[in-house]
Amino acid sequence: MSAISTDLVTARGLRKRFGAREVLQDIDLSVSAGSITVILGTNGAGKTTLLRILGLLEPADEGTVAYDGIVPGVSTVTYDASTRNPTQDPHYLPLRRRMLLAFQHPAIFSSSVLSNVMYGLQLRGVSRAEAEERSMAALREVGIAERARQHASSLSGGEAARLSVARALALQPRLLFLDEPSASLDPYGTKLLEDLLLHMRDDLGMTAVVVTQDIFEARRVADQVAFLHEGRIIEQAPRDDFFTHPRDDRTRRFVAGELLV
Ligand SMILES: Nc1ncnc2c1ncn2[C@@H]1O[C@H](COP(=O)(O)OP(=O)(O)OP(=O)(O)O)[C@@H](O)[C@H]1O
């Protein structure tokens, strides 16, 4: 990460409610360009919902998100809660094309593994030949090139997770959102994923926001850590500060593996 870092994503005052339940409250979050920000939190804390809002898959009820320097030639794209359906709104299309969200159970199209990786590239206007070349290279990097012609629905959970990472590698989005990327990976797959994540940051200049419940994974990959608890960001800090000098007692207890009630 460069010494002078700019914030690529700045969320202010995000709130989200499902029925009577307030799932996110007054969320402020900053994501520096070229960094890996890990969102840690307990089950049901709102991590996936926050990722979906930041990734423009879900509207917030209140608040704004500024995306700086993601769309070429456009300094800032601002999202606010008056947009009811950011997924459909053409205003956000150039922004969405520069972002990729990868979920624990990736959306898999009913076609070959290779086509699943190529799809995003072709959607963005990359020629078929180049898309195939980049996709095969990505599948080799994640270790499932021999599955390229196989039907994607026949992949195991861990292989599907690798397919998600291959999509990111092939596409090289400016901003990558990963939801519990190593949840179904074996130790070798987890190491591969974490190494690729660091490679994407260091060599490809990508910025990532990673949701996990695994504090050890956060220690290994994070530049910044945000702790989300019961819909609120309790603390956001550089990794070492977060783990060695947590400011909030709930963060200290979470990091120590204690039950938060
Ligand atoms: N579409 C929805 N409709 C109603 N409630 C929802 C919806 N999506 C999420 N929730 C609720 O919002 C809360 C936060 O869910 P979310 O998936 O964001 O949490 P999480 O931190 O990712 O949890 P986990 O670690 O268990 O995956 C949960 O109580 C969940 O039941």
The ligand as a Gaussian input file, in Angstrom:
#p B3LYP/6-31G(d) Opt

LIG

0 1
 N      -33.500000     -10.425000       2.528000
 C      -33.624000     -10.480000       3.859000
 N      -34.844000     -10.423000       4.436000
 C      -34.993000     -10.442000       5.773000
 N      -33.957000     -10.522000       6.650000
 C      -32.740000     -10.575000       6.130000
 C      -32.496000     -10.558000       4.715000
 N      -31.153000     -10.615000       4.504000
 C      -30.597000     -10.679000       5.731000
 N      -31.528000     -10.641000       6.698000
 C      -31.294000     -10.659000       8.147000
 O      -30.368000      -9.621000       8.430000
 C      -29.451000     -10.049000       9.421000
 C      -28.032000      -9.860000       8.913000
 O      -27.812000     -10.791000       7.869000
 P      -26.422000     -10.891000       7.115000
 O      -26.518000     -12.052000       6.160000
 O      -26.074000      -9.574000       6.543000
 O      -25.431000     -11.225000       8.316000
 P      -23.959000     -11.806000       8.306000
 O      -23.182000     -10.984000       9.262000
 O      -23.436000     -11.904000       6.916000
 O      -24.209000     -13.250000       8.924000
 P      -23.437000     -14.651000       8.754000
 O      -22.073000     -14.474000       9.297000
 O      -24.269000     -15.554000       9.608000
 O      -23.475000     -15.010000       7.295000
 C      -29.787000     -11.487000       9.747000
 O      -30.507000     -11.524000      10.947000
 C      -30.636000     -11.937000       8.590000
 O      -31.571000     -12.887000       9.010000

